[in-house]
Amino acid sequence: MRDASGKVTRIVGIAEDITELQRTQDQLFRAQKMEAIGRLAGGVAHDFNNLLTAIIGHAELVLEDVRAGDPLRQDLEEILKAGQRAAILTRQLLAFSRQQVLEPRVLDPNALVADMDKMLRRLIGEDIELLTVLADRVGAIKGDGGQLEQVIMNLAVNARDAMPAGGKLTIETANAELDEAYAHSHEPVRPGPYVMLAMSDTGSGMSEEVKARIFEPFFTTKEAGKGTGLGLATVYGIVKQSGGYIWVYSEVGKGTTFKVYLPRVEGVPEARPARPRPVEPARGTETVLLVEDEDMVRALARTALLRYGYQVLEAANGGEALLQCERGTEAIDLVITDVVMPRMSGRELAARLRRLLPKMKLLYISGYTDHAVVHHGEIEPGAAFLEKPFTPDALARKVRAVLDRS
């Protein structure tokens, strides 16, 4: 401000604390970054699943024809092992991108941790002390028991690797009420009742730079060959797909704590269903129309179906499939179609085929999971679905099950 002579007599300024705004913007940026990486990871996994379907499937078909003791068997078995390891990696990518199949049920988190006690002790080794602090009357959660066990295992492995000279791993459960203030400072948390699962180690800890990237797929601080960089990415994806949140607190030289918050639910925890015993896939003589734009996947599926006795018609896209049906030279009992194809999706093709073949059975196949394709409206809920990579045996079982369904 100036006086009558024009001389500056005072300065007026306005200061605004943008710390909170900057923190919120940083959280939003990280969330958007993880979302973009997730979409990329899901797309890569889809493409790899097509390749792995052909690799694993053809190896199994050849292996069936090779006699015991033949030197080729060992080479084929190694191909299968490599393909199956690669399939595990693609499943981890799908977990990170929240596109895997979950079988949610009501669970007791204390029982989940207690049931893993012996396995965790073997996993972390004798030089690490395992302490469990399980709260009384902790609430129930809803999730896939197998996937949540994977979360605990991956976090335990991460803790073990941070304590090469030994230390302590503490697992805690507790009820938690996340209020508006907590949600505001931890975007994108929604306030409400949760169950907290915390895993704390006394290891080397992490710097802020490392902490900012730990959930990114393929990011690792381990030396080459010691890890894929997918362990914590898998944890992140499973927790997010289960409707929860995960936060990490760490100090260099003091240790790290991961806190997983899963929504608390009403209901009685359910027992884990027993796995059905595998049976020999039944053969058939029905006519199958196979629609798949990937040549290698279509060739494998055709070979497998012919081996199990089916009559097979082929189409590389929706247009060819419609022409096959319009010719009407053979009655078609089942249509197997990929979900994502150029020009015409599997769902659109199915809708048009039903006008020509009202009694046909339908089986979708895709490198994405059924949860993902249903969520994005690619197929109708409850439709028969087989996820890639699949084996000839798995395809035969699914085809027989769909054909026998009333």
C-alpha positions as CSV (number, residue, x, y, z in Angstrom):
1,M,0.0,0.0,0.0
2,R,1.2,3.5,-0.7
3,D,0.7,6.9,1.0
4,A,-0.4,10.2,-0.6
5,S,3.1,10.8,-1.9
6,G,3.3,7.3,-3.5
7,K,5.7,5.9,-1.0
8,V,5.2,2.2,-0.1
9,T,4.1,2.1,3.5
10,R,2.9,-1.5,3.9
11,I,2.7,-4.8,2.0
12,V,-0.4,-7.0,2.2
13,G,-0.1,-10.7,1.2
14,I,-2.3,-13.8,1.3
15,A,-0.8,-17.2,2.1
16,E,-2.6,-20.4,1.6
17,D,-1.5,-23.8,3.0
18,I,-1.7,-26.3,0.2
19,T,-0.2,-29.2,2.0
20,E,-3.5,-31.1,2.2
21,L,-4.3,-30.3,-1.4
22,Q,-0.9,-31.5,-2.5
23,R,-1.3,-34.7,-0.5
24,T,-4.7,-35.4,-2.0
25,Q,-3.4,-34.8,-5.5
26,D,-0.5,-37.1,-4.9
27,Q,-2.8,-39.9,-3.7
28,L,-5.0,-39.4,-6.8
29,F,-2.1,-39.5,-9.1
30,R,-0.8,-42.8,-7.6
31,A,-4.3,-44.3,-7.8
32,Q,-4.6,-43.3,-11.5
33,K,-1.1,-44.6,-12.2
34,M,-2.0,-48.0,-10.6
35,E,-5.2,-48.1,-12.6
36,A,-3.4,-47.5,-15.8
37,I,-0.7,-50.1,-15.0
38,G,-3.5,-52.5,-14.1
39,R,-5.2,-52.1,-17.5
40,L,-1.9,-52.7,-19.3
41,A,-1.1,-55.7,-17.1
42,G,-4.6,-57.2,-17.9
43,G,-4.1,-56.7,-21.6
44,V,-0.7,-58.4,-21.5
45,A,-2.0,-61.3,-19.5
46,H,-4.8,-61.8,-22.0
47,D,-2.4,-62.0,-25.0
48,F,-0.1,-64.3,-23.1
49,N,-3.0,-66.6,-22.2
50,N,-3.7,-67.2,-25.9
51,L,-0.1,-68.2,-26.4
52,L,0.0,-70.4,-23.3
53,T,-3.2,-72.2,-24.3
54,A,-1.5,-73.3,-27.5
55,I,1.8,-74.2,-25.8
56,I,0.4,-76.1,-22.9
57,G,-2.4,-77.7,-24.9
58,H,-0.3,-79.1,-27.7
59,A,2.4,-80.3,-25.3
60,E,-0.3,-82.3,-23.4
61,L,-1.7,-83.7,-26.6
62,V,1.7,-85.0,-27.8
63,L,2.5,-86.3,-24.3
64,E,-0.6,-88.5,-24.4
65,D,0.9,-90.2,-27.5
66,V,4.4,-90.7,-26.2
67,R,5.1,-94.0,-24.5
68,A,6.6,-94.2,-21.0
69,G,10.4,-94.4,-21.2
70,D,10.6,-92.4,-24.4
71,P,13.3,-89.8,-24.2
72,L,10.9,-87.2,-25.6
73,R,8.7,-87.4,-22.5
74,Q,11.2,-85.5,-20.3
75,D,11.4,-82.7,-22.8
76,L,7.7,-82.5,-23.1
77,E,7.2,-82.5,-19.3
78,E,9.7,-79.6,-19.1
79,I,7.7,-77.6,-21.7
80,L,4.6,-78.2,-19.6
81,K,6.3,-77.1,-16.4
82,A,7.6,-73.9,-18.1
83,G,4.1,-73.2,-19.5
84,Q,2.5,-73.8,-16.2
85,R,4.9,-71.4,-14.4
86,A,4.2,-68.8,-17.1
87,A,0.5,-69.3,-16.5
88,I,1.0,-68.6,-12.8
89,L,2.7,-65.3,-13.8
90,T,-0.3,-64.3,-16.0
91,R,-2.7,-65.2,-13.1
92,Q,-0.6,-62.8,-10.9
93,L,-1.0,-60.1,-13.5
94,L,-4.7,-60.7,-13.6
95,A,-4.8,-60.5,-9.8
96,F,-3.1,-57.2,-9.9
97,S,-5.4,-55.9,-12.6
98,R,-8.4,-57.2,-10.5
99,Q,-9.6,-59.5,-13.4
100,Q,-9.3,-62.9,-11.7
101,V,-12.0,-65.3,-10.7
102,L,-13.0,-65.0,-7.0
103,E,-15.2,-67.4,-5.1
104,P,-16.3,-65.1,-2.2
105,R,-17.8,-66.5,1.0
106,V,-18.2,-65.3,4.6
107,L,-14.9,-66.0,6.5
108,D,-13.6,-65.8,10.1
109,P,-10.3,-63.8,9.8
110,N,-9.0,-65.3,13.0
111,A,-9.5,-68.9,11.7
112,L,-7.9,-67.9,8.4
113,V,-4.7,-66.8,10.2
114,A,-4.8,-69.7,12.7
115,D,-5.1,-72.3,9.9
116,M,-2.0,-71.0,8.3
117,D,0.2,-71.0,11.4
118,K,2.2,-74.2,10.6
119,M,2.7,-73.3,7.0
120,L,3.8,-69.8,7.8
121,R,6.4,-71.0,10.3
122,R,7.9,-73.3,7.7
123,L,7.8,-70.5,5.2
124,I,9.7,-67.9,7.2
125,G,12.2,-70.2,8.8
126,E,13.3,-70.9,12.4
127,D,15.4,-67.7,12.8
128,I,12.2,-65.5,12.6
129,E,9.8,-65.5,15.5
130,L,6.1,-65.6,14.5
131,L,3.7,-63.9,16.9
132,T,-0.1,-63.8,16.3
133,V,-2.3,-61.3,18.2
134,L,-5.9,-62.2,17.3
135,A,-8.6,-59.9,18.7
136,D,-11.6,-61.4,20.5
137,R,-15.0,-61.2,18.7
138,V,-13.5,-59.9,15.5
139,G,-16.1,-59.5,12.8
140,A,-16.6,-61.6,9.7
141,I,-15.3,-60.7,6.2
142,K,-16.4,-61.8,2.8
143,G,-13.7,-62.9,0.3
144,D,-12.1,-65.8,-1.5
145,G,-10.4,-67.8,1.2
146,G,-7.6,-69.1,-1.1
147,Q,-6.8,-65.6,-2.4
148,L,-6.7,-64.1,1.1
149,E,-4.3,-66.9,2.1
150,Q,-2.2,-65.8,-0.8
151,V,-2.2,-62.2,0.5
152,I,-0.9,-63.5,3.9
153,M,1.7,-65.7,2.3
154,N,3.0,-63.0,0.0
155,L,3.3,-60.5,2.9
156,A,5.0,-63.1,5.0
157,V,7.6,-63.8,2.2
158,N,8.2,-60.1,1.9
159,A,8.8,-59.8,5.6
160,R,11.1,-62.8,5.6
161,D,13.2,-61.4,2.8
162,A,13.5,-58.1,4.8
163,M,15.0,-60.0,7.8
164,P,17.9,-62.1,6.4
165,A,19.5,-62.2,9.9
166,G,16.3,-63.1,11.7
167,G,13.7,-61.0,13.5
168,K,10.1,-61.0,14.5
169,L,6.9,-61.2,12.3
170,T,3.7,-60.1,14.1
171,I,0.2,-60.8,12.6
172,E,-2.7,-59.0,14.2
173,T,-6.4,-58.8,13.6
174,A,-8.9,-56.3,15.0
175,N,-12.2,-54.6,14.3
176,A,-11.7,-51.1,12.9
177,E,-14.0,-48.2,12.3
178,L,-12.7,-45.9,9.6
179,D,-14.3,-42.5,10.0
180,E,-14.7,-39.6,7.7
181,A,-11.4,-38.0,8.9
182,Y,-9.4,-41.2,8.2
183,A,-11.1,-41.6,4.8
184,H,-10.3,-38.0,3.9
185,S,-6.6,-38.5,4.6
186,H,-6.5,-41.9,2.9
187,E,-8.1,-41.6,-0.5
188,P,-10.1,-43.5,-1.8
189,V,-11.1,-45.2,1.5
190,R,-14.9,-45.2,2.2
191,P,-15.8,-44.7,5.9
192,G,-17.4,-47.7,7.7
193,P,-16.8,-50.9,9.7
194,Y,-13.8,-53.0,8.7
195,V,-11.6,-55.8,9.9
196,M,-7.9,-55.0,10.0
197,L,-5.2,-57.5,9.3
198,A,-1.8,-56.1,10.1
199,M,1.6,-57.8,9.4
200,S,4.6,-56.1,11.0
201,D,8.3,-57.1,10.7
202,T,11.5,-55.9,12.3
203,G,13.4,-55.9,9.1
204,S,15.3,-53.4,7.0
205,G,12.4,-51.1,6.3
206,M,11.9,-49.0,3.1
207,S,12.7,-45.5,1.9
208,E,9.9,-43.2,0.7
209,E,11.0,-43.8,-2.9
210,V,10.7,-47.5,-2.6
211,K,7.5,-47.3,-0.6
212,A,5.9,-45.3,-3.4
213,R,6.4,-48.1,-5.9
214,I,6.1,-51.3,-4.0
215,F,2.8,-52.3,-5.5
216,E,3.8,-51.8,-9.1
217,P,4.2,-55.1,-11.0
218,F,7.8,-56.1,-11.7
219,F,9.2,-53.5,-9.3
220,T,11.6,-55.2,-7.0
221,T,14.6,-54.3,-4.8
222,K,15.9,-57.9,-4.8
223,E,18.8,-58.9,-6.9
224,A,18.3,-60.5,-10.3
225,G,16.7,-64.0,-10.1
226,K,15.5,-63.6,-6.5
227,G,12.0,-62.4,-7.3
228,T,9.5,-61.6,-10.1
229,G,8.3,-58.3,-8.5
230,L,4.7,-59.6,-8.6
231,G,4.2,-60.6,-5.0
232,L,3.0,-57.3,-3.6
233,A,1.3,-56.4,-6.8
234,T,-0.8,-59.6,-6.4
235,V,-1.6,-58.6,-2.8
236,Y,-2.7,-55.2,-4.0
237,G,-5.0,-56.6,-6.7
238,I,-6.6,-59.2,-4.4
239,V,-7.3,-56.7,-1.6
240,K,-8.8,-54.2,-4.1
241,Q,-10.9,-56.8,-5.8
242,S,-12.1,-57.9,-2.4
243,G,-13.4,-54.4,-1.7
244,G,-10.6,-53.5,0.7
245,Y,-7.6,-51.2,1.1
246,I,-4.0,-51.7,2.0
247,W,-1.5,-49.2,3.5
248,V,2.1,-49.5,4.3
249,Y,4.1,-47.9,7.1
250,S,7.9,-48.2,7.1
251,E,11.0,-46.8,8.6
252,V,14.5,-47.6,7.3
253,G,16.3,-49.8,9.8
254,K,13.2,-50.3,12.0
255,G,10.8,-52.4,10.0
256,T,7.6,-52.3,8.0
257,T,3.8,-52.8,8.7
258,F,1.2,-53.6,6.1
259,K,-2.4,-52.9,7.2
260,V,-5.1,-54.6,5.2
261,Y,-8.7,-53.3,5.7
262,L,-11.5,-55.5,4.5
263,P,-15.2,-54.6,4.9
264,R,-16.9,-56.2,7.9
265,V,-20.0,-58.2,7.1
266,E,-22.9,-59.9,8.9
267,G,-23.3,-63.6,8.6
268,V,-21.9,-66.9,9.9
269,P,-18.5,-68.0,8.5
270,E,-18.8,-70.8,5.9
271,A,-16.8,-73.9,5.8
272,R,-14.5,-74.3,2.8
273,P,-16.2,-76.6,0.2
274,A,-14.4,-79.9,-0.5
275,R,-12.8,-80.2,-3.9
276,P,-14.5,-82.6,-6.2
277,R,-12.5,-85.6,-7.4
278,P,-11.5,-85.3,-11.0
279,V,-13.1,-87.9,-13.3
280,E,-12.3,-88.9,-16.8
281,P,-13.8,-86.5,-19.3
282,A,-16.7,-88.1,-21.2
283,R,-16.5,-88.3,-24.9
284,G,-19.2,-87.2,-27.3
285,T,-20.4,-87.2,-30.9
286,E,-22.2,-83.9,-31.0
287,T,-21.4,-81.2,-33.5
288,V,-19.6,-78.1,-32.2
289,L,-19.1,-74.8,-33.9
290,L,-15.8,-73.3,-32.8
291,V,-15.4,-69.6,-33.2
292,E,-11.9,-68.2,-32.3
293,D,-9.9,-65.5,-34.0
294,E,-6.5,-66.7,-32.8
295,D,-5.4,-69.4,-35.2
296,M,-3.2,-71.3,-32.7
297,V,-5.9,-71.5,-30.1
298,R,-8.5,-72.6,-32.6
299,A,-6.2,-75.3,-34.0
300,L,-5.6,-76.7,-30.5
301,A,-9.3,-76.7,-29.6
302,R,-10.2,-78.4,-32.9
303,T,-7.6,-81.1,-32.3
304,A,-8.8,-81.7,-28.8
305,L,-12.5,-81.9,-29.7
306,L,-11.8,-84.3,-32.6
307,R,-9.8,-86.5,-30.2
308,Y,-12.8,-86.8,-27.9
309,G,-15.1,-87.8,-30.7
310,Y,-16.9,-84.5,-31.5
311,Q,-17.7,-83.2,-35.0
312,V,-16.1,-79.7,-35.4
313,L,-17.0,-76.8,-37.6
314,E,-14.6,-73.8,-37.5
315,A,-14.9,-70.0,-37.9
316,A,-12.2,-67.3,-37.4
317,N,-14.8,-64.6,-36.7
318,G,-18.5,-63.9,-36.2
319,G,-19.2,-63.4,-39.9
320,E,-17.8,-66.8,-40.8
321,A,-19.8,-68.4,-38.0
322,L,-23.1,-66.9,-39.2
323,L,-22.3,-68.2,-42.7
324,Q,-21.7,-71.7,-41.3
325,C,-25.1,-71.6,-39.6
326,E,-27.0,-70.1,-42.5
327,R,-25.8,-72.9,-44.8
328,G,-27.6,-75.3,-42.4
329,T,-25.7,-78.4,-43.7
330,E,-25.3,-79.8,-40.1
331,A,-27.3,-79.5,-36.9
332,I,-25.1,-77.6,-34.4
333,D,-25.4,-78.7,-30.7
334,L,-22.9,-76.3,-29.1
335,V,-21.2,-73.1,-30.0
336,I,-17.8,-72.3,-28.5
337,T,-16.9,-68.7,-29.0
338,D,-14.1,-66.3,-27.9
339,V,-15.5,-63.3,-26.0
340,V,-13.3,-60.5,-27.5
341,M,-13.0,-60.7,-31.3
342,P,-12.7,-58.0,-34.0
343,R,-15.8,-56.6,-35.6
344,M,-18.3,-58.8,-33.7
345,S,-18.0,-59.8,-30.0
346,G,-18.9,-63.2,-28.7
347,R,-22.0,-61.9,-27.0
348,E,-23.2,-60.2,-30.1
349,L,-22.6,-63.3,-32.2
350,A,-24.4,-65.4,-29.6
351,A,-27.5,-63.1,-29.8
352,R,-27.6,-63.4,-33.6
353,L,-27.0,-67.2,-33.6
354,R,-29.9,-67.7,-31.2
355,R,-32.3,-66.5,-33.9
356,L,-31.0,-69.2,-36.2
357,L,-30.3,-71.9,-33.6
358,P,-32.8,-71.4,-30.7
359,K,-31.9,-74.7,-29.0
360,M,-28.1,-74.3,-29.2
361,K,-25.8,-74.6,-26.1
362,L,-23.2,-71.9,-25.6
363,L,-19.7,-71.8,-24.1
364,Y,-17.6,-68.7,-23.9
365,I,-13.8,-68.8,-23.8
366,S,-11.4,-65.9,-23.1
367,G,-8.0,-64.9,-21.8
368,Y,-9.8,-62.5,-19.5
369,T,-11.6,-64.0,-16.5
370,D,-15.4,-64.5,-16.2
371,H,-15.5,-61.8,-13.5
372,A,-13.9,-59.3,-15.8
373,V,-16.0,-60.0,-18.9
374,V,-19.2,-60.1,-16.9
375,H,-18.3,-56.8,-15.2
376,H,-17.6,-55.1,-18.5
377,G,-20.8,-56.4,-20.0
378,E,-19.1,-58.7,-22.5
379,I,-21.1,-61.8,-21.5
380,E,-24.3,-62.3,-19.5
381,P,-24.0,-63.4,-15.8
382,G,-24.2,-67.1,-15.3
383,A,-23.1,-68.0,-18.9
384,A,-20.9,-71.1,-19.3
385,F,-17.3,-69.9,-19.4
386,L,-13.8,-71.4,-19.7
387,E,-10.7,-69.3,-18.9
388,K,-7.5,-69.5,-20.9
389,P,-5.0,-71.0,-20.8
390,F,-7.0,-74.3,-20.7
391,T,-5.8,-77.8,-21.4
392,P,-7.5,-80.3,-23.8
393,D,-8.7,-82.2,-20.7
394,A,-10.3,-79.1,-19.2
395,L,-12.0,-78.2,-22.5
396,A,-13.4,-81.7,-22.9
397,R,-14.8,-81.7,-19.3
398,K,-16.4,-78.3,-19.8
399,V,-17.9,-79.1,-23.2
400,R,-19.5,-82.3,-21.8
401,A,-20.8,-80.4,-18.8
402,V,-22.5,-77.7,-21.0
403,L,-24.0,-80.3,-23.4
404,D,-25.4,-82.3,-20.5
405,R,-26.9,-79.3,-18.8
406,S,-30.7,-79.3,-19.0
